[in-house]
Amino acid sequence: MRGLKILAVSVLLTGALYGCSQRSEAQGPPPAAPVTVAVPLAERVVDWDDFTGRFEATSQVEVRARVGGFIQAVHFRDGDFVRRGQLLFTLDPRPAQAQLAAARAALSQAEAQLTLARTNLTRSEGLLASQAVSQAEVDTNRGALQQAEAAVASAQANVRARQLDLEFTRVVAPASGRVSDRRVDPGNLIAGGSSQADVLTTIVSSSPIYFVFEASEALLLKYQRDARAGRSAPVRVRLQDEAEFTRAGTLDFTDNAVDPASGTIRARAVIPNADGFLKPGMFAQGRVAGAGAYDALLVPDSAVATDQARRVVMVVNADGTVTPTPVQLGPLVDGLRVIRSGIRPTDRIIIDGLQRAMPGMRVQPTNGRIQRQPRQEQAPVTTAPPAATGTSAGALTQSLASGD
């Protein structure tokens, strides 16, 4: 009886296994994975080297009085735009006026002494011809005349100095620009006439304005060669709340030495600022043209995969199989990656469904289209292209950390 039960169970198991085998043979191989493919976008592009930096004023002046005294009046409003020579402060002029009057009186006295000395010399020279006076007396009168002339010259210089002191009681703007708030109010006694004098206010120029950033040594070499060829590198700048690089300028200065610690050099661009909107100290992102326009093939950055140390794109052949193709990358342009070499304009690149495509497997391609995707960034972010001509030290660090 027990043997019959074992035989029945064996028959049932054999039948079940046979049924499963029949169903597997009926299903066949798995279907091809669906993917979206497109040919690379062919356009003329310009490589831009991205940097972050800050704006600096082309000139900045601390306004100090050139003489000390009491502040009598303030002639500007805090934050005004002032012109060179515009009156800013008035000091009490009465002490300077009194000193000027004393200097003029001393000048009059010196001029009287000069007149007397000139008369004495003329008289003694006439008497010398008749032997009425000695030669020594004539020489004495001539020396007195020279001393009187020197005293007049000294008195005249003192008058000019006192006139300057009176003029310096009117503190005028030494440069055109945006004035800060006043540091002293009328009625205060201030020191003046030296570098230790009280700062009354500050003035910073507004137009144009400098954009200062750090550049790599490789970029320095390129910019220097461009400058020797008579080409000025164009610069585009945007603020942290702007999405587009709408402000244009030119590179006009690089420092005289490379920092050996970071391998970077300070560079500067001149940006027009006629409306005075840009302020010194503002943070911004800049782009410097790395090369002239050239024809390039572009694919979505998401279509680029990593194969160990290589960067590859997945190309779908005519028979539907997938082939990984090594490529040399360029910078990002509106969300698309420039492919410098490795693909042809007719290659069908997988732009969607890359995770479902394995090398050598067959896929079911659907035609798509590659389009530029301008980034709407809310804050500047330094981008370091994997194959760019050069980047700043900070951008290079970020690039190495991300594996580009």
Disulfide bonds with the S-S distance in Angstrom:
none
